[in-house]
């Protein structure tokens, strides 16, 4: 018991010194494992966006090493921050997990987890799990509504491109940028790949 407590405290100190995390909590799991619930800092977000989650999970245990480091189960989220608009359906499998959210005025960046547990994945193509382009468009519209305070879904989409399929498991970066009050640009990427992009028109006259 004392050894486990000492390992946990060592892990806590090392993670507190990491520039990749903003906040974290530790809890004991099964068979001596430790679960870490964490929110990423901007450098942590940038690392996943540029290199993918595998590089992050290599870098983070390196900050927690020791003579006998515990097995670590990582769970990343935006913490208490909720970018989704109010009133939408939140049934299991409907919304993806937001790994990270970087708000910066007229541009918001999200890391979005895509896994087999999402209901959108099931049955799109027989025996080939894939995240449909229309789902990417739907998520972009929802998150744009949430962060920019827009009440309705977009009335039109312009310059829409679907470039590469998204196969789970994956972590995507979504950027939504406000061009003006009713026009939002979105781009989905993963390291080295562009998946989709477009411009959402939420109302008024065409720009």
Residue, then its C-alpha position, 0 to 999 in steps of 0.5 A: x500500500x505504501x509503495x502504491x501511494x508513493x508511486x501515485x505521489x511520484x506520478x502526480x509530481x511528474x505530471x504537474x511538471x509537464x507542459x502538456x497538461x493543464x489539469x488532471x486527477x488521478x484515481x486507482x484502477x484495477x490491478x494496480x493501474x492508475x486512471x488519469x483524467x486530464x485536460x490538455x494544455x495548448x502544447x498538448x493540443x498542438x502535439x496531438x494535432x501535429x503528430x497524433x495521440x500516440x505521440x502524446x501517450x508516449x510523451x506523457x508516460x515519459x514524464x511519469x517514469x520511475x523504477x516501477x511506474x504504474x500502468x496508466x489509462x489516459x482519458x482526455x477531455x475539455x473538462x467542465x467546459x462544454x462547447x455543444x449547444x444546449x438542448x441537443x440530444x446527448x444519447x450514448x454514441x451520439x456525440x463524440x468525446x472532445x479531447x481538447x478545446x482551444x478558444x481564441x476569439x473568432x477561431x475555436x479548435x477542437x480535438x475530437x475522438x472518433x471511435x467504433x462506439x459512435x452510433x454514426x459509424x454503424x452501418x454506413x458501409x457494410x464491414x467498413x467503419x467510416x465517419x460519413x462526411x455528412x456527420x462531420x458537417x453536422x458536428x461542425x455546425x453543432x459546435x459552431x452554434x455552441x461556441x458562437x451562440x447561433x440558434x439555428x442550423x445553417x441554411x446553406x453550405x458553400x465550398x464543401x469538400x470531402x477529401x479523405x475518409x475518416x476511419x476509426x479510431x482517430x482523433x481529428x482536429x476541427x477548426x471553426x472560424x467566424x468570418x462574420x456574424x453569420x458565416x463560419x469556415x470549418x476544416x477537419x484534419x488529422x496529422x498530415x491529412x485534410x478530411x473535409x472543409x466548407x463554409x456554413x451560412x447561418x442566415x441573412x443574405x449571401x456574402 
